[in-house]
């Protein structure tokens, strides 16, 4: 398959939408004795398969985090698990991309509604 000249964004399975939501997240501990702290950030772009977050550093590639994504309406809240796929430091903040794990149909519907409002 010839991918020469293709843009990276064309390889994504789901279309990304530039939406900014507040998000709280924490690392899911690998050991029960490990303490985790919720951190905050904001989404930069969102799709039905994952999001790009700008905020505090939380983990490394391959780590699992719990996300609480707050929509524009008070009742819009999505809580999901995601895997960190990449991390980079940008100026004084971190950016990282996550892929949703086991997004259920009702969660996907909630996310779609949040993206269209």
Kinemage of the C-alpha trace (Angstrom):
@kinemage 1
@onewidth
@group {chain A} dominant
@subgroup {mainchain}
@vectorlist {calphas} color= white
{ca unk a 1} P 0.000 0.000 0.000
{ca unk a 2} L 1.426 3.377 -1.005
{ca unk a 3} L 1.182 5.922 1.818
{ca unk a 4} L 3.652 8.384 0.360
{ca unk a 5} L 2.279 11.912 0.574
{ca unk a 6} L -0.571 10.957 2.911
{ca unk a 7} L -1.233 13.177 5.895
{ca unk a 8} L -1.138 11.569 9.334
{ca unk a 9} L -4.677 12.741 10.104
{ca unk a 10} L -5.980 10.709 7.152
{ca unk a 11} L -4.851 7.507 8.878
{ca unk a 12} L -7.145 8.004 11.864
{ca unk a 13} L -10.210 5.807 12.050
{ca unk a 14} L -12.488 8.544 13.426
{ca unk a 15} L -12.738 12.213 12.524
{ca unk a 16} L -11.275 14.632 15.108
{ca unk a 17} L -13.275 17.667 16.225
{ca unk a 18} L -11.637 20.733 17.766
{ca unk a 19} L -13.587 20.962 21.017
{ca unk a 20} L -12.471 22.190 24.399
{ca unk a 21} L -13.893 20.439 27.446
{ca unk a 22} L -12.624 20.427 30.994
{ca unk a 23} L -11.273 17.023 31.935
{ca unk a 24} L -10.178 15.457 35.225
{ca unk a 25} L -7.988 12.381 35.043
{ca unk a 26} L -5.989 10.052 37.195
{ca unk a 27} L -3.613 7.202 36.660
{ca unk a 28} L -5.092 3.787 37.342
{ca unk a 29} L -2.630 2.244 39.797
{ca unk a 30} L -0.787 -0.915 38.878
{ca unk a 31} L -0.578 -1.818 42.567
{ca unk a 32} L -3.340 -1.408 45.136
{ca unk a 33} L -0.961 0.396 47.498
{ca unk a 34} L -0.148 3.091 44.940
{ca unk a 35} L -1.875 6.426 45.569
{ca unk a 36} L -3.132 8.467 42.648
{ca unk a 37} L -4.138 12.096 42.432
{ca unk a 38} L -6.723 13.584 40.104
{ca unk a 39} L -5.247 16.147 37.757
{ca unk a 40} L -6.978 18.582 35.464
{ca unk a 41} L -6.632 19.699 31.919
{ca unk a 42} L -8.602 20.451 28.794
{ca unk a 43} L -9.271 18.633 25.581
{ca unk a 44} L -7.757 20.020 22.397
{ca unk a 45} L -9.461 17.709 19.946
{ca unk a 46} L -11.871 14.853 20.382
{ca unk a 47} L -13.040 11.854 18.382
{ca unk a 48} L -15.073 8.769 19.142
{ca unk a 49} L -11.850 6.806 19.503
{ca unk a 50} L -9.771 9.157 21.661
{ca unk a 51} L -8.726 12.665 22.618
{ca unk a 52} L -5.755 14.981 22.881
{ca unk a 53} L -5.394 16.547 26.324
{ca unk a 54} L -3.357 19.522 27.482
{ca unk a 55} L -2.617 19.624 31.209
{ca unk a 56} L -0.562 18.147 33.991
{ca unk a 57} L 1.613 15.098 33.399
{ca unk a 58} L 0.044 11.898 34.676
{ca unk a 59} L 1.813 8.840 33.277
{ca unk a 60} L 3.701 7.180 30.464
{ca unk a 61} L 2.777 5.632 27.138
{ca unk a 62} L 0.806 2.448 27.759
{ca unk a 63} L -0.545 3.537 31.155
{ca unk a 64} L -4.297 3.450 31.777
{ca unk a 65} L -6.091 6.529 33.064
{ca unk a 66} L -9.626 7.279 34.220
{ca unk a 67} L -11.132 10.333 32.516
{ca unk a 68} L -14.008 12.550 33.567
{ca unk a 69} L -14.955 14.728 30.594
{ca unk a 70} L -17.300 17.635 31.338
{ca unk a 71} L -19.467 18.938 28.505
{ca unk a 72} L -20.794 22.465 28.044
{ca unk a 73} L -24.098 21.577 29.731
{ca unk a 74} L -24.117 20.829 33.467
{ca unk a 75} L -25.501 17.334 32.949
{ca unk a 76} L -22.954 16.340 30.302
{ca unk a 77} L -20.384 14.113 31.969
{ca unk a 78} L -18.580 11.169 30.452
{ca unk a 79} L -16.448 8.849 32.585
{ca unk a 80} L -14.249 6.422 30.641
{ca unk a 81} L -10.965 4.543 30.755
{ca unk a 82} L -8.273 5.295 28.209
{ca unk a 83} L -4.736 4.256 27.320
{ca unk a 84} L -2.024 6.896 26.955
{ca unk a 85} L -0.706 6.594 23.379
{ca unk a 86} L 1.795 9.481 23.280
{ca unk a 87} L 3.139 12.242 25.536
{ca unk a 88} L 5.042 15.440 24.759
{ca unk a 89} L 6.022 18.569 26.648
{ca unk a 90} L 4.852 21.782 25.014
{ca unk a 91} L 6.140 24.998 26.652
{ca unk a 92} L 5.126 24.758 30.316
{ca unk a 93} L 2.381 22.159 29.811
{ca unk a 94} L 2.134 18.575 28.734
{ca unk a 95} L 0.067 17.260 25.862
{ca unk a 96} L -0.889 13.633 25.533
{ca unk a 97} L -3.138 11.540 23.363
{ca unk a 98} L -5.345 8.781 24.681
{ca unk a 99} L -7.355 6.009 23.089
{ca unk a 100} L -10.633 5.034 24.728
{ca unk a 101} L -10.851 1.505 26.107
{ca unk a 102} L -14.139 -0.357 25.789
{ca unk a 103} L -16.331 2.632 24.966
{ca unk a 104} L -19.905 1.372 25.331
{ca unk a 105} L -22.661 2.362 22.910
{ca unk a 106} L -24.372 4.710 25.396
{ca unk a 107} L -21.031 6.390 26.161
{ca unk a 108} L -20.375 6.878 22.444
{ca unk a 109} L -23.838 8.427 22.087
{ca unk a 110} L -23.171 10.803 25.003
{ca unk a 111} L -19.862 11.799 23.435
{ca unk a 112} L -21.509 12.397 20.045
{ca unk a 113} L -24.088 14.660 21.715
{ca unk a 114} L -21.339 16.583 23.493
{ca unk a 115} L -19.537 17.105 20.179
{ca unk a 116} L -22.615 18.457 18.408
{ca unk a 117} L -23.675 20.898 21.146
